[in-house]
Amino acid sequence: MSAQLQAIRGMSDILPEDAVAWQRIEGTLRDVLGAYGYREIRVPLLERTELFQRSIGEVTDIVEKEMYTFDDRNGVSLTLRPEATAGIVRAAIENGLLRNQRHRLWSTGAMFRYEKPQKGRYRQFHQFDIEALGFPGPDVDAELIVMLARAWRELGLRHLELQLNSIGMPEGRARYRAALTEYFRGHLAALDEDSQRRLERNPLRILDSKNPAMQALIAGAPLIGEYLDTESAVHFAAVQELLGAAGIAFRVNPRLVRGLDYYNRTVFEWVTDQLGTQGAVCAGGRYDGLVEQLGGSATPAIGCAIGLERLVELYRVCGGTPPAATVEIYVVAVGEGATALALRVAEQLRDARPGVAVEMNCGGGGFKAQLRRADASGATVALVIGEDEVAAGTVGIKPLRSDVAQVNVAVAGVVPAVAPYLRRQ
């Protein structure tokens, strides 16, 4: 006997009973984004590897260790997307969306990184990605964050803190990088293996270290705010002022940096203490140089990604209870001609009551077996159709959650007859 096949490590199934919460969250995000003028864009799961090397940066853990990369049959190096921004920017450039235009866009789907699986961190994970292309800010920075705060409110989420920082422009970051390198070189013996590897190539990534033994050293490192250019400092001050005026609470975290090389100026994270070590639920920032870096015209932009697995988990922690996807009406059909009439009646109900779930028995079985299925489905009422009903042109109405007796009604009267038994009146 062959071994039972299982899902790949770090890639999980989302079962029907879990998918209801996902649908609730994704639906709320779509509605909120639509209210702010954002439109959906769909981009491929696979891109040329060069896209991520140029956008994310070759000296990052993602590109160096975490991407699922392979050569296709023509020898072209392809990568399963580890994040969505690069693909969206590539699509905008390729399809001429940025020629004197501005776009508010969103996308959602699976991303892939070869990481050590743990709670809140998977090899296939899902993100809701939001991008505003062509907006110089700081007003759009604030609007994006205000919009996210609205989404959290509508989902009933608590225990979220907004952290902000500015990482300035490339010139200031270069000066900061030199100061950081000098500082960490002076404490070389205290650096762990990963930090020693990052020191010469990308010292900002040392600030992301979660190693407890490194935290005191990191706390003494120079602050990027000391190297901000005047324009970035003014921009950041305006973002804070706008958020304050909108009543959005935040904390400036001078150690906050983003792990992808394309970020500049405003960066932010929404974090929670309810999910263990994987506390970032949403993160993003400005990336004003990325479009030009990928071959387009200079275009200001800002975006963020919401980790859906973590958001679903926080939704549950906060007591989120999405409506159960239950059947309301179950159609029982036994005997000659019953299935044909059952199909017609079920469609009649779906036409009259959109959104009410009508499940028809398929696969045969006697009355008793089908009524057991009807009860197990959670339906409030069963429609019973046998040969006698077919001959008379009637349908039996059998309440399943009360002691009311079954009655027969004409086929044309089914819709009003079942209405009193439905949860959705």
C-alpha positions in Angstrom: 0.0 0.0 0.0 1.4 3.4 -1.0 2.0 6.1 1.7 -0.8 8.6 2.2 -0.1 11.8 0.4 0.1 14.9 2.5 0.4 18.7 2.0 3.9 20.1 1.5 5.4 21.3 4.8 4.5 24.9 5.5 1.6 24.8 3.1 -1.8 24.4 4.7 -5.3 23.6 3.6 -8.1 26.0 4.4 -11.2 23.9 5.1 -14.8 25.0 4.5 -15.5 25.7 8.1 -12.4 28.0 8.3 -13.0 29.6 4.9 -16.1 31.4 6.2 -13.8 33.7 8.4 -11.5 34.3 5.4 -14.5 35.3 3.3 -15.8 37.7 5.9 -12.4 39.4 6.2 -11.7 39.5 2.5 -15.2 40.8 1.8 -14.8 43.6 4.4 -11.4 44.6 3.0 -12.8 44.7 -0.6 -15.7 46.9 0.6 -13.5 49.3 2.5 -11.0 49.6 -0.3 -13.8 50.2 -2.8 -15.1 53.0 -0.7 -11.7 54.8 -1.1 -11.5 54.3 -4.8 -9.2 51.3 -5.0 -9.7 48.8 -7.8 -8.5 45.2 -8.1 -5.6 44.1 -10.2 -4.6 40.4 -10.7 -1.0 39.5 -11.6 0.7 36.1 -12.2 2.1 33.9 -9.4 5.2 33.3 -11.5 7.6 36.1 -12.6 11.1 36.2 -14.0 13.6 35.9 -11.1 15.3 39.2 -12.2 12.2 41.1 -11.2 12.6 40.2 -7.5 16.4 40.5 -7.6 16.1 44.1 -8.9 13.2 45.2 -6.6 13.6 43.4 -3.3 17.4 43.5 -3.5 19.9 40.7 -4.0 21.4 41.2 -0.5 18.2 40.2 1.4 17.2 37.0 3.1 14.3 36.6 0.7 16.4 36.6 -2.4 19.4 34.8 -0.9 17.6 32.0 1.0 13.8 32.1 0.7 12.6 32.2 -2.9 11.2 29.3 -4.8 13.3 29.6 -8.0 13.7 27.2 -10.9 14.6 27.2 -14.6 11.8 26.5 -17.1 12.2 24.3 -20.1 13.7 27.2 -22.0 16.3 27.8 -19.3 14.6 31.0 -18.1 14.9 31.5 -14.4 11.4 31.9 -12.8 10.3 32.5 -9.2 7.1 32.0 -7.4 6.2 35.5 -6.1 7.5 36.1 -2.5 5.5 39.4 -2.4 3.1 41.3 -4.6 4.4 44.8 -5.0 7.0 44.1 -7.6 4.6 42.2 -9.9 2.0 45.0 -9.6 4.6 47.6 -10.5 5.8 45.5 -13.4 2.2 45.1 -14.7 1.6 48.9 -14.4 4.8 49.7 -16.4 4.2 47.0 -19.0 0.5 48.0 -19.6 1.1 51.8 -19.7 -0.9 52.5 -16.5 1.6 55.2 -15.3 1.6 57.6 -18.2 0.4 60.7 -16.5 -2.0 58.6 -14.5 -2.6 57.7 -10.8 -4.0 54.4 -9.6 -5.2 53.0 -6.4 -5.0 49.3 -6.7 -5.4 46.1 -4.6 -4.6 42.5 -5.1 -4.8 39.3 -3.1 -3.5 35.8 -3.3 -0.8 33.3 -2.3 2.9 34.2 -1.8 5.8 31.8 -1.4 8.9 31.9 0.8 11.1 28.9 1.9 11.1 29.8 5.6 11.1 27.7 8.7 7.4 27.0 9.3 5.9 28.2 12.6 2.7 29.7 13.9 2.0 32.8 11.8 4.8 32.1 9.3 4.3 29.6 6.4 5.9 28.7 3.1 2.7 29.4 1.3 0.9 32.4 2.8 -1.7 34.8 1.7 -1.6 38.6 1.5 -4.0 41.4 0.7 -1.8 43.9 -1.1 -2.7 47.6 -1.4 -0.8 50.1 -3.7 -1.3 53.8 -4.5 0.8 54.7 -7.6 1.5 58.2 -8.7 0.8 60.0 -5.4 3.7 62.0 -3.8 2.0 62.3 -0.4 2.1 62.9 2.6 -1.7 63.0 2.3 -1.9 59.6 0.6 0.3 58.1 3.3 -2.2 59.3 5.9 -5.2 58.2 3.9 -3.8 54.7 3.5 -3.4 54.3 7.2 -6.8 55.9 8.0 -8.3 53.4 5.6 -6.6 50.5 7.3 -7.9 51.7 10.7 -11.4 51.7 9.3 -11.0 48.1 8.1 -9.8 47.1 11.6 -12.9 48.8 13.2 -15.3 47.1 10.8 -13.8 43.7 11.6 -14.0 44.4 15.3 -10.2 44.0 15.7 -8.4 45.1 18.9 -4.9 44.8 20.4 -3.4 46.6 17.4 -0.7 49.3 17.6 0.4 51.5 14.7 4.2 52.0 14.6 5.7 54.7 12.3 9.1 55.7 11.2 10.8 57.4 8.3 13.9 55.9 6.7 14.5 58.9 4.4 16.0 58.9 1.0 18.9 56.8 -0.5 21.5 59.4 0.1 20.8 59.8 3.8 20.4 56.0 4.1 23.9 55.6 2.7 25.3 57.8 5.4 23.3 56.0 8.0 24.5 52.6 6.6 28.1 53.8 6.9 27.6 54.8 10.6 25.8 51.6 11.3 28.6 49.5 9.8 31.2 51.3 11.8 29.2 50.8 15.0 28.7 47.1 14.5 32.3 46.6 13.4 33.2 47.9 16.9 31.2 45.1 18.4 32.0 42.3 16.0 32.4 39.6 18.6 28.9 40.3 19.9 27.2 39.7 16.5 25.6 36.4 15.7 26.3 34.5 12.5 23.4 36.1 10.5 24.4 39.6 11.6 28.1 39.1 10.7 27.0 38.0 7.3 24.7 41.0 6.9 27.3 43.5 8.2 29.1 44.3 5.0 26.2 43.8 2.6 23.1 45.1 4.3 23.7 46.3 7.9 20.1 47.7 8.2 18.9 44.1 8.3 20.7 43.6 11.6 18.1 45.9 13.2 15.5 43.2 12.3 17.2 40.5 14.4 14.9 38.7 16.8 17.9 37.2 18.7 17.4 38.2 22.4 21.2 38.2 22.8 21.4 41.0 20.2 18.8 43.4 21.5 21.0 45.4 23.9 23.6 45.9 21.2 20.9 47.0 18.7 19.4 49.4 21.2 22.7 51.3 21.3 23.0 51.6 17.5 22.7 55.0 15.8 19.2 56.1 14.8 18.2 56.6 11.2 16.2 59.7 12.2 19.5 61.4 12.8 20.3 61.1 9.1 17.0 62.3 7.6 17.2 64.9 4.9 15.1 68.0 5.4 12.5 67.1 2.9 11.9 63.6 4.4 11.7 65.1 7.9 9.1 67.6 6.7 7.2 64.8 4.9 7.2 62.6 8.1 6.1 65.5 10.3 3.1 66.1 7.9 2.1 62.4 8.0 2.1 62.5 11.8 0.1 65.8 11.9 -2.5 64.4 9.5 -2.9 61.2 11.5 -3.3 63.1 14.7 -6.0 65.3 13.0 -7.8 62.1 12.0 -7.7 60.7 15.5 -5.3 57.8 14.7 -3.1 56.8 17.6 0.5 55.8 16.7 3.9 55.4 18.1 7.1 56.5 16.4 9.5 53.5 16.5 12.9 54.8 15.5 14.2 51.2 15.0 11.5 50.3 12.5 13.0 49.5 9.1 11.5 47.4 6.3 13.2 44.2 5.0 12.9 45.1 1.4 15.4 47.4 -0.3 12.9 49.5 -2.3 11.4 51.4 0.7 12.0 55.1 1.4 10.6 57.8 3.7 7.4 56.6 5.5 7.4 53.1 6.8 4.8 51.6 9.1 3.5 48.4 10.8 0.4 47.4 12.6 1.5 45.0 15.3 -0.2 43.0 18.0 0.9 41.2 21.1 -1.8 38.5 20.7 0.0 36.2 18.2 3.3 35.4 19.8 6.5 36.3 18.1 4.8 36.9 14.7 3.2 40.2 15.7 3.1 42.2 12.4 -0.3 42.0 10.9 0.2 44.7 8.2 3.3 46.5 7.0 4.3 48.9 4.3 5.6 52.2 3.3 6.7 54.5 0.4 8.8 53.2 -2.5 9.2 56.3 -4.7 12.2 54.9 -6.6 10.9 51.4 -7.5 9.0 52.2 -10.7 12.1 53.9 -12.2 14.3 51.1 -10.9 12.2 48.6 -12.9 12.4 50.6 -16.1 9.4 53.0 -15.8 9.4 56.8 -15.4 10.0 58.2 -11.9 6.7 57.6 -10.0 6.0 58.2 -6.3 4.2 55.3 -4.7 3.1 53.8 -1.4 1.7 50.4 -0.4 1.3 47.8 2.2 0.6 44.1 2.6 -1.8 42.5 5.1 -0.9 39.0 6.3 -4.3 37.2 6.0 -3.3 34.1 8.1 -2.4 36.4 11.0 -5.4 38.7 10.4 -7.7 35.6 10.6 -6.1 34.5 13.8 -6.4 37.9 15.4 -10.1 38.1 14.2 -10.7 34.9 16.2 -8.8 36.1 19.2 -11.0 39.2 19.2 -14.2 37.1 19.2 -15.0 37.4 15.5 -17.9 35.1 14.6 -18.7 35.2 10.9 -22.2 34.0 9.9 -22.2 30.3 9.3 -22.6 29.2 5.7 -25.6 27.0 6.4 -28.3 25.6 4.2 -31.8 27.1 4.7 -33.8 24.7 2.5 -33.2 21.1 1.7 -35.1 19.5 -1.1 -36.0 15.8 -0.7 -36.9 13.9 -3.9 -37.9 10.2 -4.2 -39.6 8.4 -7.1 -40.3 8.8 -10.8 -40.3 12.4 -11.9 -39.4 13.7 -8.4 -35.9 14.8 -9.4 -37.0 16.8 -12.4 -39.6 18.6 -10.3 -37.1 19.1 -7.4 -34.7 20.8 -9.8 -37.4 23.2 -11.0 -38.6 24.0 -7.5 -35.0 24.6 -6.2 -34.3 27.0 -9.1 -37.6 28.8 -8.5 -36.6 29.4 -4.9 -33.1 30.6 -5.8 -34.6 33.1 -8.3 -37.1 34.4 -5.7 -34.7 34.5 -2.7 -31.1 35.3 -3.7 -28.7 34.6 -0.9 -30.8 31.8 0.6 -29.0 28.5 0.3 -31.1 25.7 -1.2 -29.5 22.2 -1.2 -31.1 19.5 -3.3 -30.5 15.9 -2.4 -28.3 14.1 -4.9 -27.2 10.5 -5.0 -30.5 8.8 -4.2 -31.8 7.3 -1.0 -35.2 6.8 0.6 -37.3 9.3 2.4 -35.9 8.5 5.8 -32.2 8.7 4.7 -32.8 12.0 2.8 -34.6 13.5 5.8 -31.6 12.6 8.0 -29.4 14.4 5.5 -31.7 17.4 5.6 -31.5 17.5 9.4 -27.7 17.2 9.3 -27.4 20.0 6.8 -28.7 22.5 9.3 -31.7 23.5 7.1 -34.7 25.0 8.8 -37.2 23.4 6.4 -37.3 20.5 4.0 -39.3 20.3 0.7 -40.6 16.8 0.2 -41.3 15.6 -3.3 -42.5 12.1 -4.0 -44.5 10.5 -6.8 -47.8 11.6 -5.2 -46.6 15.2 -5.1 -45.5 15.0 -8.7 -48.9 13.7 -9.8 -50.7 16.4 -7.8 -48.4 19.2 -8.7 -47.6 19.9 -5.1 -44.6 20.1 -2.7 -44.5 19.0 0.9 -43.3 21.7 3.4 -41.7 20.0 6.4 -40.3 22.3 9.2 -37.2 20.8 10.7 -36.7 23.0 13.8 -40.2 22.9 15.2 -43.1 20.5 15.8 -45.3 22.0 13.1 -46.8 19.3 10.9 -45.9 18.9 7.2 -48.3 20.6 4.8 -48.6 20.3 1.0 -48.8 23.4 -1.2 -49.1 24.0 -4.9 -45.7 24.3 -6.7 -46.6 28.0 -7.5 -47.1 28.7 -3.8 -43.8 27.3 -2.5 -42.0 30.6 -2.1 -44.4 32.3 0.3 -45.1 29.0 2.1 -41.4 28.5 3.1 -40.8 32.2 4.0 -41.8 31.9 7.7 -39.3 29.2 8.3 -36.2 31.0 6.9 -33.6 32.7 9.0 -33.3 35.5 6.4 -36.7 37.0 6.2 
